[in-house]
Amino acid sequence: MSKSKPKAPLTDPLRQSIVDSGLPLLRLANETGIARASLIRFVRGDTSIRLDIADKLAAYFGLELQPTNAKAKGR
């Protein structure tokens, strides 16, 4: 019996956007101001990132957080 990894609604899309972009992490670091070492550890899944860094990555890749159900929308 294996435990499935819980869904990470912020982390997974950010990590996948980095990987799918095919950009060298050095270029991404230079263009976002995020330390390359932080990007490497995040992409490998070794560490998480702070919200301000997540904001920078989301803005860079054109991502935004949206509610997915009526409860989250306040209905």
C-alpha positions as a Markdown table, in Angstrom:
| # | Residue | x | y | z |
|---|---|---|---|---|
| 1 | Met | 0.0 | 0.0 | 0.0 |
| 2 | Ser | 1.6 | 3.2 | -1.1 |
| 3 | Lys | 0.7 | 6.7 | 0.1 |
| 4 | Ser | -0.1 | 9.1 | -2.7 |
| 5 | Lys | 1.4 | 12.5 | -2.6 |
| 6 | Pro | -1.1 | 15.2 | -1.7 |
| 7 | Lys | -2.0 | 17.7 | -4.4 |
| 8 | Ala | -0.1 | 20.9 | -4.1 |
| 9 | Pro | -2.2 | 23.5 | -5.9 |
| 10 | Leu | 0.5 | 26.2 | -5.9 |
| 11 | Thr | 3.7 | 24.3 | -5.9 |
| 12 | Asp | 2.9 | 21.7 | -8.6 |
| 13 | Pro | 1.9 | 24.3 | -11.3 |
| 14 | Leu | 4.9 | 26.5 | -10.5 |
| 15 | Arg | 7.3 | 23.6 | -10.6 |
| 16 | Gln | 5.8 | 22.3 | -13.8 |
| 17 | Ser | 5.9 | 25.7 | -15.5 |
| 18 | Ile | 9.6 | 25.9 | -14.8 |
| 19 | Val | 10.3 | 22.4 | -16.2 |
| 20 | Asp | 8.0 | 22.9 | -19.2 |
| 21 | Ser | 9.6 | 26.2 | -20.1 |
| 22 | Gly | 12.9 | 24.5 | -20.9 |
| 23 | Leu | 14.6 | 27.7 | -19.7 |
| 24 | Pro | 18.1 | 27.3 | -18.2 |
| 25 | Leu | 17.7 | 28.0 | -14.5 |
| 26 | Leu | 20.5 | 30.5 | -14.7 |
| 27 | Arg | 18.5 | 32.6 | -17.2 |
| 28 | Leu | 15.3 | 32.2 | -15.1 |
| 29 | Ala | 17.3 | 33.4 | -12.0 |
| 30 | Asn | 18.6 | 36.4 | -13.9 |
| 31 | Glu | 15.2 | 37.4 | -15.3 |
| 32 | Thr | 13.3 | 37.0 | -12.0 |
| 33 | Gly | 16.0 | 37.9 | -9.4 |
| 34 | Ile | 15.5 | 34.5 | -7.7 |
| 35 | Ala | 18.6 | 32.7 | -6.6 |
| 36 | Arg | 19.5 | 29.9 | -9.0 |
| 37 | Ala | 20.3 | 27.6 | -6.0 |
| 38 | Ser | 16.8 | 28.2 | -4.7 |
| 39 | Leu | 15.3 | 27.3 | -8.1 |
| 40 | Ile | 17.4 | 24.2 | -8.4 |
| 41 | Arg | 16.3 | 22.9 | -4.9 |
| 42 | Phe | 12.6 | 23.8 | -5.6 |
| 43 | Val | 12.6 | 22.1 | -9.0 |
| 44 | Arg | 14.2 | 18.9 | -7.5 |
| 45 | Gly | 11.6 | 19.0 | -4.8 |
| 46 | Asp | 14.2 | 19.3 | -2.0 |
| 47 | Thr | 12.7 | 22.5 | -0.6 |
| 48 | Ser | 9.7 | 24.7 | -0.8 |
| 49 | Ile | 9.8 | 28.4 | -1.7 |
| 50 | Arg | 8.5 | 31.5 | 0.1 |
| 51 | Leu | 5.3 | 33.2 | -1.1 |
| 52 | Asp | 7.1 | 36.2 | -2.4 |
| 53 | Ile | 9.2 | 34.0 | -4.6 |
| 54 | Ala | 6.1 | 32.1 | -5.7 |
| 55 | Asp | 4.6 | 35.4 | -6.6 |
| 56 | Lys | 7.5 | 36.3 | -8.8 |
| 57 | Leu | 7.4 | 32.9 | -10.6 |
| 58 | Ala | 3.6 | 33.1 | -11.1 |
| 59 | Ala | 3.9 | 36.6 | -12.6 |
| 60 | Tyr | 6.8 | 35.5 | -14.8 |
| 61 | Phe | 4.8 | 32.5 | -16.2 |
| 62 | Gly | 1.4 | 34.3 | -16.2 |
| 63 | Leu | -0.2 | 32.1 | -13.6 |
| 64 | Glu | -2.8 | 33.1 | -11.1 |
| 65 | Leu | -4.7 | 31.4 | -8.3 |
| 66 | Gln | -8.5 | 30.8 | -8.9 |
| 67 | Pro | -11.2 | 29.3 | -6.8 |
| 68 | Thr | -12.2 | 25.8 | -8.0 |
| 69 | Asn | -15.6 | 25.3 | -6.2 |
| 70 | Ala | -18.6 | 27.2 | -4.9 |
| 71 | Lys | -17.5 | 27.1 | -1.3 |
| 72 | Ala | -14.2 | 28.8 | -2.1 |
| 73 | Lys | -16.1 | 31.4 | -4.2 |
| 74 | Gly | -18.1 | 32.4 | -1.1 |
| 75 | Arg | -21.4 | 31.0 | -2.2 |
